[in-house]
Amino acid sequence: MAERGPHPVFELEAVRYSYMDATGLDGIGFRVDAGEKLALLGANGSGKSTLLKLLDGLIFPSGGQIRAFGSRLDETALQDEGFARGFRRRVGFVFQNSDAQLFSPNVWEEIAFGPLHLGLPQDEVEERVKDTLHILGLEHLRDRPPYHLSGGEKKKVALAAVLAINPDVLLFDEPTAGLDPKTEEFLIQMMAELNRAGKTIITATQDLGIVTHIASRAIVLGEDHRLAGEGPAAEVLADRELLLSANLVHYHTHRHDGLEHSHPHSHVEKHDHRHRG
Amino acid sequence: MIETEPTLPRWMIAAAGAKAPATSGRRRRRSAVERTIQGMAHALRTSVFSEQIAARQGLLQRTDPRAKSAGLLALLMAAAIIRTPLLLLTLYALTLAAAASSRVSLRFFIKRVWLFIPVFAGVIVLPSIFNVVKAGDPLFTIWSFGHEVRLGPWSLGTSLAITRQGLAGAAILILRVAVSVSLAVLLTLTTRWSDLLKALRIFYVPRVFVLILSMAYRYIFLLLSLASDMFTARRSRMVGPGSPRDDRHFAASSMGTLLGKSSTLSDEIYAAMVSRGFNGEPMTMRPFRMRTQDLLLLVAALLLAIAAVGGDRLLG
């Protein structure tokens, strides 16, 4: 295991989350250090989005505990305005559904929403909105209502709205889902650059093709909502049995050289395999 | 554990078998229900959410939202008290003048106000204009029964007629509703939603009400888009227009689905707002500034309201 830095961003201990009678997460424990690039991998319904919401203090564990920046993260802590403001300034969340995230009458106000509600002075809010529009190439959209934009533009505005807060930790939920290749590439580059600037990047995804670009460490959630594995991203991706058990790859049956056979298969990249006999 | 490739049923392997798309001469029209939902979604998108009118440079847009809300509230209260048609008409004329000086198209403004009145006020006052509901001097006789008609212990008289008193009462009520709706529409059209909510907080409207209003605003549009998408998805799987009855049935049965979806969506929007620092207190980039002209306008509105009520007492 890699050596741990002195500044944990999140520490999770035996975290359990259940909703009505259904278990969302069970016995989850891990630690995220400042400046890390972490991927949360798991099949549909494994609890990735739930885990992100727990990390953002939007929902709270039914059991176990989460510590953020050394303090306990729970409902009572977030009821304290000072703590809530400090936490929201340090952690930003880019939701999977951009439509739910964009609720202001125009792009400019959408991006200003975060900094404004976190109590930044007006001139600083203006400067941040202007700069964020510029780095994401959204200046021409500043007066447009967000719901009139394309899927890719919406995702960029959603990212801009979070970046304007300038959080230390960025949570992404399936960031590349439904994006065209160009926007996907842009987003991945942006995430890498943000990490180089010292931001902690935590991404929930089942798109194994992007994992090595956006993460150096990966955590795998099993279909039983428990931690199925953890390790350096490249090693996790190479562990076919782990990915198979988490339903992230599937057996693939095909025929060549007159031989029909099956082997675990994912769409990460080209793969070579040999046959005996 | 070896999963096999999915096996397609025989009918799915066969080609569609239908003839190539060709015109049949029959046209299908979108149903009334579908048109209504899409129309509402479009209207909300273009007029309410883009806040185009609120962004214009007009008299009321320039006025401080607090002064504007207080002034219009005073006039609204006056309109609810006064009974003199002439005074109500004067107030209505003033709302038109205010709309014109705030760069609101008069046609749009009048349409917006009068579209609601038959539905909300018309239905309520309609019975009261007939002599069978409220006695009075007949103005037009619609039906002469020839003898006294009795309904149990009640006498309905010998004819069905519209009365002078009933008509005058109805006219005053409709006029009063028109003035009130005009004032409310003026306020909402010329003020950005976030400013309006902030002004409400200044008037000590509890935070929870403001929160509910702001959430309703944020997701009503998405709700309508969802409804509109559901109709589009249904249309893509239908041939022919479908009967109005089917449409109504679909609309009714999809309401449950829509309610479930909208509840999930509103949770998600709220989470996205909280994640970016929202704590129930609306904030805007435009600091409220009460200038002399705002104060003058407020004083003028208050004086007008007092004068209207006083005048009504004198004339009445």
Contacts between the chains, C-beta under 8 A, distances in Angstrom:
chain1	res1	chain2	res2	distance
A	53	B	271	6.8
A	56	B	271	8.0
A	56	B	275	5.5
A	58	B	271	4.5
A	58	B	274	6.3
A	58	B	275	6.2
A	81	B	279	7.1
A	84	B	277	8.0
A	84	B	279	6.9
A	85	B	277	6.9
A	88	B	274	7.9
A	88	B	275	6.9
A	88	B	276	6.9
A	88	B	277	4.6
A	89	B	277	7.5
A	91	B	275	7.9
A	92	B	275	7.4
A	92	B	276	7.7
A	93	B	272	7.5
A	93	B	275	4.5
A	95	B	268	6.9
A	95	B	271	7.8
A	95	B	272	5.6
A	97	B	268	6.3
A	99	B	222	6.2
A	100	B	222	7.6
A	100	B	265	6.1
A	100	B	268	4.0
A	100	B	269	5.0
A	100	B	271	8.0
A	100	B	272	5.6
A	101	B	269	7.8
A	101	B	272	4.4
A	103	B	218	4.3
A	103	B	219	7.8
A	103	B	269	5.7
A	103	B	272	7.2
A	103	B	273	6.9
A	105	B	49	5.8
A	105	B	50	6.5
A	105	B	51	4.9
A	105	B	192	7.3
A	105	B	193	7.1
A	106	B	50	7.7
A	106	B	51	7.9
A	109	B	194	7.6
A	109	B	285	7.4
A	112	B	285	5.8
A	113	B	273	7.8
A	113	B	276	5.7
A	113	B	277	8.0
A	113	B	278	7.7
A	114	B	276	3.8
A	114	B	277	5.7
A	116	B	283	4.7
A	116	B	284	7.5
A	116	B	285	6.4
A	117	B	276	6.3
A	117	B	277	3.7
A	117	B	278	5.2
A	117	B	279	7.3
A	117	B	281	8.0
A	117	B	283	5.4
A	118	B	276	7.6
A	118	B	277	4.0
A	119	B	277	7.8
A	122	B	285	6.4
A	122	B	287	7.1
A	125	B	285	6.6
A	126	B	285	7.6
A	145	B	45	7.4
A	145	B	49	5.9
A	145	B	50	5.3
A	147	B	45	6.9
A	147	B	49	7.5
A	147	B	221	6.9
A	147	B	225	7.4
A	148	B	45	7.8
A	161	B	276	6.7
A	162	B	276	7.2
A	165	B	276	6.5
A	165	B	277	7.3
A	250	B	3	6.0
A	251	B	1	7.3
A	251	B	2	5.2
A	251	B	3	5.3
A	253	B	2	7.2
A	253	B	4	6.7
A	253	B	5	6.1
A	262	B	2	5.0
